[in-house]
Amino acid sequence: MEKKYVVGVDLGGTKIYTALVDLEGNIVNEKVVETLAEEGQEAVSERILDTIANVIAGVDNELIKAIGVGSPGPLDAKKGIIFEPSNLPFKNYEIVKTIKDRFNLPTYLDNDANVATLAEFMFGAGKGTENMVYITVSTGIGGGAIINGKLYRGHTANALEVGHMTVSKEGPRCGCGNVGCAESFASGTAIGKRAKEAVASKVVTSLKKYDNVTAKEVFMEAAAGDAEAKRILDNALYYLGITVGNVMSHLDPEKVVMGGGVINGGDVVIETVKKVVGERCLSVFAENCSIEKAKLGGQAGVLGAAALAITEK
């Protein structure tokens, strides 16, 4: 029997990463191009189609089961439409129809957090689980859940907006307009903001030696012993722990998989989350759920899009 494949498209604000993937999650052929969002919808659309054509060149169409696309939201996964994401030039863009018309293959769309969840579940740290939560902590905080072996999308397909869980009655204003959101306390952006506030104040801190201070510098200076950087980090990670604990109390997963730039800041992240979960969660949850770092890194998006194509077909 001839081998079958799917195509995964990881559509981001800075790059488009497209790959031909076998059904075990091995990348056979890949193409990465800059998104160049400022060139507008038509140009980006053409670039997406070009990358797909590139990775399937020379492969018989009958061996390709489907195409999966992971994109930032907001979007309508059922209708295959990307509405108006902040970092892409799209407005009610019918991406599924566009791809289907060109390649005549079944095509599926989902948001980037959902596809990364599928990737870790099928090919990464969540392999072998039935109930798993994926939480990504970078510019914002997002997530996805696998319940009883299936991706849980919720009524409007926007479930697990973990970053917009209220974790405090007061606090910094979040980009969504609310105050006290997890994202406004514990995202990479939030850590960077607290650092900039410290630098602009009279507090004594080694963070002042940087022209532009971000979460990365906070991790570095906290590790080097700077008291203010450590305070900022401890506070952010404490709220991250509360957030993870809340999700665990709701969904009772066997595993929480954590990915994104902030998780790569060092072991302190997962260690602090585990400590807070141990303090705040019912023991039945804390003792029966493992919290682990995601395994797939920069390939989570493209492998997730491929996983979407495999599961939906």
C-alpha positions as CSV (number, residue, x, y, z in Angstrom):
1,M,0.0,0.0,0.0
2,E,1.3,3.4,-0.9
3,K,2.1,5.9,1.8
4,K,-0.4,8.7,2.5
5,Y,0.3,12.2,3.5
6,V,-1.3,15.4,4.7
7,V,-0.3,19.1,4.3
8,G,0.0,21.4,7.4
9,V,0.0,25.2,7.0
10,D,1.1,27.2,10.0
11,L,0.0,30.7,9.2
12,G,1.6,33.4,11.4
13,G,2.0,37.2,11.4
14,T,5.7,36.9,10.6
15,K,6.1,33.6,8.7
16,I,4.2,30.9,6.9
17,Y,5.5,27.4,7.6
18,T,4.1,24.7,5.4
19,A,5.0,21.0,5.4
20,L,4.1,17.7,3.8
21,V,3.7,15.3,6.7
22,D,3.2,11.5,6.9
23,L,0.4,10.1,9.1
24,E,2.9,9.4,11.9
25,G,3.9,13.1,12.1
26,N,7.2,13.0,10.3
27,I,7.9,16.0,8.1
28,V,8.8,14.9,4.6
29,N,9.1,18.3,2.8
30,E,8.8,21.8,4.2
31,K,8.8,25.4,3.1
32,V,9.1,28.6,5.2
33,V,8.5,32.0,3.8
34,E,8.0,35.5,5.3
35,T,4.3,36.4,5.6
36,L,4.9,40.1,4.6
37,A,1.5,40.9,5.9
38,E,1.8,44.6,4.9
39,E,1.6,43.5,1.2
40,G,-2.1,42.7,1.7
41,Q,-4.6,39.9,1.5
42,E,-4.0,38.9,-2.2
43,A,-0.3,38.7,-1.9
44,V,-0.4,36.7,1.4
45,S,-3.0,34.4,-0.1
46,E,-0.9,33.7,-3.1
47,R,2.1,33.0,-0.8
48,I,0.1,30.4,1.1
49,L,-0.9,28.7,-2.1
50,D,2.7,28.8,-3.4
51,T,4.1,27.1,-0.3
52,I,1.5,24.3,-0.6
53,A,2.4,23.8,-4.3
54,N,6.0,23.7,-3.3
55,V,5.8,20.9,-0.7
56,I,3.5,18.7,-2.7
57,A,5.4,19.0,-6.0
58,G,6.0,15.6,-7.5
59,V,3.6,13.8,-5.1
60,D,0.5,12.2,-6.6
61,N,-2.6,14.1,-5.5
62,E,-4.3,10.8,-4.6
63,L,-1.7,10.2,-1.9
64,I,-2.6,13.4,-0.1
65,K,-5.6,13.0,2.2
66,A,-6.2,16.6,3.3
67,I,-4.8,20.0,4.0
68,G,-4.9,21.6,7.5
69,V,-4.4,25.3,8.4
70,G,-3.7,26.7,11.8
71,S,-4.2,30.5,12.0
72,P,-4.5,33.2,14.6
73,G,-8.2,34.0,15.3
74,P,-10.8,35.3,15.3
75,L,-12.0,32.7,12.7
76,D,-14.9,30.4,11.9
77,A,-13.5,26.9,11.7
78,K,-16.8,25.4,10.4
79,K,-17.1,27.9,7.5
80,G,-13.4,28.1,6.9
81,I,-13.2,31.9,7.2
82,I,-10.5,34.0,8.9
83,F,-12.2,37.2,10.1
84,E,-9.8,40.0,11.1
85,P,-6.7,38.9,13.0
86,S,-4.5,41.7,14.4
87,N,-1.3,40.6,12.6
88,L,-2.7,39.4,9.3
89,P,-4.2,41.5,6.4
90,F,-7.4,39.4,6.2
91,K,-11.0,40.5,6.4
92,N,-13.5,37.7,6.2
93,Y,-11.1,35.7,4.1
94,E,-12.4,32.4,2.8
95,I,-9.1,30.5,3.1
96,V,-10.6,27.0,2.9
97,K,-12.5,27.7,-0.3
98,T,-9.4,29.4,-1.8
99,I,-7.2,26.4,-1.1
100,K,-9.8,23.8,-2.1
101,D,-10.4,25.6,-5.4
102,R,-6.7,25.5,-6.2
103,F,-5.8,22.0,-5.1
104,N,-9.1,20.1,-5.0
105,L,-8.3,18.6,-1.6
106,P,-10.3,18.5,1.6
107,T,-9.2,21.5,3.6
108,Y,-9.7,22.3,7.3
109,L,-9.1,25.4,9.4
110,D,-8.7,25.9,13.2
111,N,-7.1,28.5,15.5
112,D,-3.4,28.2,16.3
113,A,-3.9,27.2,20.0
114,N,-6.2,24.4,19.0
115,V,-3.8,23.0,16.4
116,A,-0.8,23.2,18.8
117,T,-2.9,21.3,21.3
118,L,-3.6,18.6,18.7
119,A,0.1,18.4,17.8
120,E,1.2,17.8,21.4
121,F,-1.6,15.3,21.9
122,M,-0.9,13.2,18.8
123,F,2.9,13.6,18.4
124,G,4.3,15.3,21.5
125,A,4.3,15.5,25.3
126,G,0.6,14.5,25.5
127,K,0.9,11.3,23.4
128,G,-1.0,8.5,25.0
129,T,-3.3,10.7,27.1
130,E,-7.1,10.9,27.0
131,N,-7.6,14.2,28.8
132,M,-4.9,16.8,28.3
133,V,-4.7,20.6,28.5
134,Y,-2.2,22.6,26.5
135,I,-1.3,26.1,27.7
136,T,0.9,28.5,25.7
137,V,2.5,31.5,27.4
138,S,4.2,34.0,25.1
139,T,3.0,37.4,23.9
140,G,-0.4,36.3,25.3
141,I,-1.7,33.2,27.0
142,G,-3.8,30.7,25.1
143,G,-4.8,27.1,25.4
144,G,-6.6,24.1,24.1
145,A,-8.1,20.9,25.6
146,I,-8.4,17.3,24.6
147,I,-11.4,15.8,26.4
148,N,-12.0,12.0,26.1
149,G,-9.6,11.9,23.2
150,K,-11.1,14.7,21.2
151,L,-10.4,18.4,20.8
152,Y,-12.9,20.4,22.8
153,R,-13.8,23.5,20.9
154,G,-16.8,24.8,22.8
155,H,-20.0,26.4,21.5
156,T,-18.4,29.2,19.5
157,A,-15.1,27.2,18.9
158,N,-13.2,29.6,21.2
159,A,-12.9,27.4,24.3
160,L,-9.8,27.7,26.6
161,E,-9.2,31.4,26.3
162,V,-7.1,30.8,29.4
163,G,-5.5,34.2,29.2
164,H,-8.8,35.9,29.8
165,M,-9.6,34.1,33.0
166,T,-10.0,36.7,35.8
167,V,-7.4,35.9,38.5
168,S,-7.7,39.1,40.4
169,K,-10.4,41.7,41.2
170,E,-8.0,44.4,40.3
171,G,-4.8,44.7,38.4
172,P,-3.4,45.9,35.1
173,R,-5.8,46.5,32.2
174,C,-5.7,43.7,29.7
175,G,-5.7,44.3,25.9
176,C,-9.2,42.8,25.9
177,G,-10.5,45.7,28.0
178,N,-11.0,43.7,31.3
179,V,-8.8,44.1,34.4
180,G,-7.3,41.3,36.3
181,C,-6.9,38.8,33.4
182,A,-4.3,36.1,33.7
183,E,-2.7,37.5,30.5
184,S,-2.2,40.9,32.1
185,F,-0.3,39.4,35.0
186,A,1.6,36.4,33.6
187,S,2.3,36.7,29.8
188,G,5.7,37.6,28.4
189,T,4.2,41.0,27.5
190,A,3.1,41.5,31.1
191,I,6.5,40.6,32.5
192,G,8.1,43.1,30.0
193,K,5.7,45.8,31.0
194,R,6.5,45.4,34.7
195,A,10.2,45.6,33.9
196,K,9.7,48.8,31.9
197,E,7.8,50.3,34.8
198,A,10.6,49.4,37.2
199,V,13.3,50.9,34.8
200,A,11.3,54.1,34.6
201,S,11.1,54.3,38.5
202,K,13.8,55.0,41.1
203,V,14.1,51.3,42.1
204,V,17.6,50.0,42.0
205,T,17.8,47.2,39.4
206,S,20.3,45.8,36.9
207,L,17.4,45.9,34.4
208,K,18.4,49.5,33.8
209,K,21.5,48.5,31.8
210,Y,19.3,47.5,28.8
211,D,18.0,49.9,26.2
212,N,15.0,47.8,25.7
213,V,13.9,45.5,28.4
214,T,11.6,42.5,27.7
215,A,10.7,39.3,29.5
216,K,14.0,37.7,28.3
217,E,16.1,40.2,30.3
218,V,13.9,39.7,33.4
219,F,14.7,36.0,33.3
220,M,18.4,36.7,32.8
221,E,18.7,39.2,35.6
222,A,16.5,37.2,38.0
223,A,18.8,34.2,37.5
224,A,21.8,36.5,38.1
225,G,20.3,37.6,41.4
226,D,18.7,41.0,40.8
227,A,16.1,41.5,43.5
228,E,13.6,43.5,41.4
229,A,13.8,41.1,38.4
230,K,13.2,38.2,40.8
231,R,10.2,40.0,42.3
232,I,8.6,40.7,38.9
233,L,9.2,37.1,37.8
234,D,7.9,35.5,41.1
235,N,4.8,37.6,40.9
236,A,4.1,36.7,37.2
237,L,4.8,33.0,37.7
238,Y,2.6,32.9,40.8
239,Y,-0.4,34.1,38.8
240,L,0.5,31.6,36.1
241,G,0.4,28.9,38.7
242,I,-3.1,30.1,39.8
243,T,-4.2,30.0,36.2
244,V,-3.0,26.5,35.6
245,G,-4.6,25.4,38.9
246,N,-7.9,26.9,37.9
247,V,-7.9,25.0,34.6
248,M,-7.0,21.8,36.4
249,S,-9.9,22.2,38.9
250,H,-12.3,22.6,36.0
251,L,-11.2,19.9,33.6
252,D,-9.4,17.3,35.7
253,P,-6.8,16.5,33.0
254,E,-4.2,13.8,33.3
255,K,-1.6,16.1,31.9
256,V,-1.0,19.8,31.4
257,V,1.5,20.6,28.6
258,M,3.0,24.0,28.6
259,G,4.6,25.7,25.6
260,G,5.5,29.2,24.4
261,G,8.5,31.6,24.8
262,V,8.0,32.2,28.6
263,I,8.1,28.4,29.3
264,N,11.6,28.4,27.7
265,G,12.7,30.9,30.3
266,G,14.0,28.1,32.5
267,D,13.1,25.4,34.9
268,V,11.9,28.0,37.4
269,V,8.6,28.4,35.3
270,I,7.3,24.8,35.6
271,E,8.7,24.4,39.1
272,T,6.8,27.5,40.3
273,V,3.6,26.4,38.6
274,K,3.8,23.0,40.2
275,K,4.5,24.6,43.6
276,V,1.4,26.9,43.4
277,V,-0.8,24.1,42.0
278,G,0.3,22.0,45.0
279,E,-0.7,24.8,47.4
280,R,-4.0,25.7,45.8
281,C,-5.5,22.7,44.0
282,L,-7.5,19.9,45.6
283,S,-5.0,17.1,46.2
284,V,-7.0,14.8,43.9
285,F,-6.1,17.1,41.0
286,A,-2.5,18.0,42.1
287,E,-1.5,14.4,42.7
288,N,-3.1,12.9,39.5
289,C,-2.0,15.4,36.9
290,S,1.5,15.9,35.6
291,I,2.6,19.3,34.4
292,E,5.2,19.1,31.6
293,K,7.0,21.2,29.0
294,A,5.8,20.9,25.4
295,K,8.0,18.8,23.2
296,L,7.5,20.1,19.7
297,G,8.7,23.7,19.9
298,G,8.6,25.6,16.7
299,Q,7.0,22.7,14.8
300,A,3.9,22.6,17.0
301,G,2.0,24.8,14.6
302,V,2.7,23.0,11.4
303,L,2.4,19.5,12.9
304,G,-0.8,20.6,14.6
305,A,-2.2,21.8,11.2
306,A,-1.2,18.3,9.9
307,A,-2.9,16.6,12.9
308,L,-6.0,18.6,12.1
309,A,-6.0,17.3,8.5
310,I,-5.5,13.7,9.8
311,T,-8.3,13.8,12.4
312,E,-10.8,15.7,10.4
313,K,-10.5,13.5,7.3
